[in-house]
Amino acid sequence: MSRTVAVLQSNYLPWKGYFDIIRDADLFIFYDDVQFTKNDWRNRNKVKVPGGTAWITVPVGQALNRRICDVQISDHRWQSKHWKTCQQYYGRAPYFGLCEDFLRDVYLERRWRSLSELNQHLIVTIARDFLHVTTEFLDSRQYAVTGRRLERLLELLRAAGATRYVSGPAAYDYIDPDRFAAAGIELVFKSYDGYPEYPQRFPPFEHSVSIVDVLCNTGPDSAFYVWGWRDQMR
């Protein structure tokens, strides 16, 4: 039986391309038992503001030698700040009301102990409740893999029963297709080309912002602007 698997580190409120990959997979595995990278998408993302974009960042300290799943959140003041940012820049967006209760719960009703816990909750809830994705979600820590780098990824894919692996385009320069062929796993590189623009507040238009921008500006049509538009291209 064929099984398409995607494996990615959890990101904070990822952009639409992240959810595009999730939708392509039968199984999506959070790869959070790997090195945390500073100044990356793990604990920050961008929102659209007048004249451009602005970063929203979850403060997690300066330590570098730790895995993503070991990154703890001890200062919670950022939560009210991010809530106010969402209100300020998306409060007047046409579909903010569809996201408001969810965002209020995330930022005002809960206290997050770890970055993985926060990220995975955001991603799974948005994928299932807002984009209506049926992909199964698991965590790499649920598998007993011991290899390093590419061998570790291949070991994880074999353990998950993958026959097809969907990778982000950034991995093109360092993934060895021959290793996947030898393992009997089809390798597919996701393309982020062709995303259509949508009615976005604060022009000029910017694609590389959090999925929150898509949700608040397009509401029930969000899935179309992430992947549905391709059906019109066929």
KAPE-V920995 format. One record per residue. N is the residue number from 1. RES is the residue in one small letter. SS is DSSP state (2 for helix, 1 for strand, 0 for the rest). OMEGA is omega in whole degrees, 0 to 359 (none if undefined). D_LAST is the distance of its C-alpha to the last C-alpha in Angstrom with 1 decimal. Layout:
<<N;RES;SS;OMEGA;D_LAST> <N;RES;SS;OMEGA;D_LAST>>
//
This chain:
<<1;m;0;181;26.7> <2;s;0;178;23.8> <3;r;0;179;23.9> <4;t;1;183;21.8> <5;v;1;171;24.1> <6;a;1;182;24.0> <7;v;1;180;27.4> <8;l;1;170;28.2> <9;q;0;177;31.3> <10;s;0;178;31.4> <11;n;0;178;31.1> <12;y;0;180;32.5> <13;l;0;188;30.0> <14;p;0;177;27.1> <15;w;1;186;24.3> <16;k;2;180;20.8> <17;g;2;178;19.7> <18;y;2;180;22.3> <19;f;2;175;20.9> <20;d;2;177;17.3> <21;i;2;179;19.0> <22;i;2;183;21.0> <23;r;2;180;18.1> <24;d;2;189;16.8> <25;a;0;168;20.3> <26;d;0;180;22.3> <27;l;1;175;25.4> <28;f;1;182;25.9> <29;i;1;173;29.3> <30;f;1;185;31.2> <31;y;0;188;32.9> <32;d;0;176;35.9> <33;d;0;175;38.8> <34;v;0;186;38.2> <35;q;1;171;39.8> <36;f;0;180;39.4> <37;t;0;182;38.5> <38;k;0;178;40.1> <39;n;0;182;38.3> <40;d;0;184;34.9> <41;w;0;185;32.3> <42;r;0;185;34.4> <43;n;0;178;36.6> <44;r;1;174;35.1> <45;n;1;185;32.1> <46;k;1;173;31.6> <47;v;1;181;31.4> <48;k;1;180;30.9> <49;v;1;178;34.2> <50;p;0;177;35.5> <51;g;0;180;35.1> <52;g;1;181;33.0> <53;t;1;177;32.8> <54;a;1;178;35.5> <55;w;1;165;36.0> <56;i;1;190;36.9> <57;t;1;173;38.7> <58;v;0;181;40.2> <59;p;0;183;43.6> <60;v;0;179;44.2> <61;g;0;187;47.1> <62;q;0;184;47.5> <63;a;0;182;47.9> <64;l;0;186;45.6> <65;n;0;179;46.6> <66;r;0;177;44.8> <67;r;1;179;41.7> <68;i;2;183;39.1> <69;c;2;179;40.3> <70;d;2;181;43.9> <71;v;0;181;43.3> <72;q;1;176;45.3> <73;i;0;182;45.2> <74;s;0;179;48.8> <75;d;0;186;48.6> <76;h;0;180;46.8> <77;r;2;180;47.4> <78;w;2;186;43.9> <79;q;2;179;42.6> <80;s;2;178;44.1> <81;k;2;181;43.1> <82;h;2;176;39.4> <83;w;2;179;39.7> <84;k;2;177;41.3> <85;t;2;178;38.7> <86;c;2;178;35.9> <87;q;2;184;38.1> <88;q;2;187;38.8> <89;y;2;180;35.4> <90;y;2;183;33.2> <91;g;0;180;35.9> <92;r;0;174;34.9> <93;a;0;188;31.1> <94;p;0;184;29.8> <95;y;0;177;29.0> <96;f;2;181;31.7> <97;g;2;179;33.4> <98;l;2;183;30.8> <99;c;2;192;31.5> <100;e;2;182;35.1> <101;d;2;178;36.7> <102;f;2;181;34.7> <103;l;2;178;35.6> <104;r;2;178;39.2> <105;d;2;181;39.6> <106;v;2;189;38.3> <107;y;2;186;40.5> <108;l;2;186;43.5> <109;e;2;185;44.0> <110;r;0;170;43.6> <111;r;0;187;45.0> <112;w;0;182;43.0> <113;r;0;184;44.9> <114;s;1;180;42.4> <115;l;2;179;39.3> <116;s;2;180;37.4> <117;e;2;179;38.4> <118;l;2;184;37.2> <119;n;2;184;33.9> <120;q;2;176;32.9> <121;h;2;180;33.9> <122;l;2;185;31.8> <123;i;2;182;28.6> <124;v;2;181;28.9> <125;t;2;179;29.8> <126;i;2;181;27.0> <127;a;2;185;24.4> <128;r;2;189;25.8> <129;d;2;183;27.3> <130;f;2;181;25.1> <131;l;0;174;21.6> <132;h;0;177;22.3> <133;v;0;181;21.3> <134;t;0;180;22.9> <135;t;0;175;23.3> <136;e;1;179;26.9> <137;f;1;173;29.0> <138;l;1;179;31.9> <139;d;1;182;34.2> <140;s;2;178;35.1> <141;r;2;177;38.7> <142;q;2;179;38.3> <143;y;0;180;38.1> <144;a;0;179;41.1> <145;v;0;187;39.7> <146;t;0;184;42.2> <147;g;0;179;40.7> <148;r;0;174;40.0> <149;r;2;186;36.9> <150;l;2;179;34.3> <151;e;2;178;36.5> <152;r;2;178;36.6> <153;l;2;180;32.9> <154;l;2;177;32.6> <155;e;2;178;35.5> <156;l;2;180;33.7> <157;l;2;177;30.5> <158;r;2;180;32.7> <159;a;2;180;34.6> <160;a;0;180;31.5> <161;g;0;182;30.3> <162;a;0;169;27.2> <163;t;0;181;25.3> <164;r;1;181;22.5> <165;y;1;177;23.1> <166;v;1;182;20.7> <167;s;1;172;22.5> <168;g;0;183;22.2> <169;p;2;181;21.9> <170;a;2;182;25.6> <171;a;2;185;26.8> <172;y;2;186;25.5> <173;d;2;184;28.9> <174;y;0;176;31.0> <175;i;0;180;29.3> <176;d;0;181;30.4> <177;p;2;181;27.6> <178;d;2;180;30.4> <179;r;2;179;31.9> <180;f;2;178;28.8> <181;a;2;179;28.6> <182;a;2;180;32.3> <183;a;0;180;31.8> <184;g;0;181;29.1> <185;i;0;178;26.5> <186;e;1;181;23.0> <187;l;1;180;22.5> <188;v;1;176;19.2> <189;f;1;180;19.2> <190;k;0;174;17.2> <191;s;0;177;15.7> <192;y;0;182;16.5> <193;d;0;169;15.0> <194;g;0;180;13.0> <195;y;0;179;14.5> <196;p;0;173;15.0> <197;e;0;177;18.6> <198;y;0;180;20.1> <199;p;0;184;23.6> <200;q;0;177;25.7> <201;r;0;175;29.5> <202;f;0;176;31.6> <203;p;0;9;29.6> <204;p;0;185;28.6> <205;f;0;179;25.3> <206;e;0;179;25.3> <207;h;0;192;22.5> <208;s;0;176;25.0> <209;v;0;182;26.8> <210;s;1;176;27.3> <211;i;2;177;24.9> <212;v;2;180;27.8> <213;d;2;178;26.6> <214;v;2;183;23.2> <215;l;2;184;25.0> <216;c;2;182;27.7> <217;n;2;184;25.7> <218;t;2;173;22.8> <219;g;2;183;24.3> <220;p;2;178;22.4> <221;d;2;185;19.1> <222;s;2;182;19.6> <223;a;2;178;17.0> <224;f;2;184;14.3> <225;y;2;175;15.6> <226;v;2;180;15.8> <227;w;0;186;12.5> <228;g;2;182;11.1> <229;w;2;182;9.6> <230;r;2;180;6.8> <231;d;2;179;5.6> <232;q;2;182;5.6> <233;m;2;184;3.8> <234;r;0;none;0.0>>
//
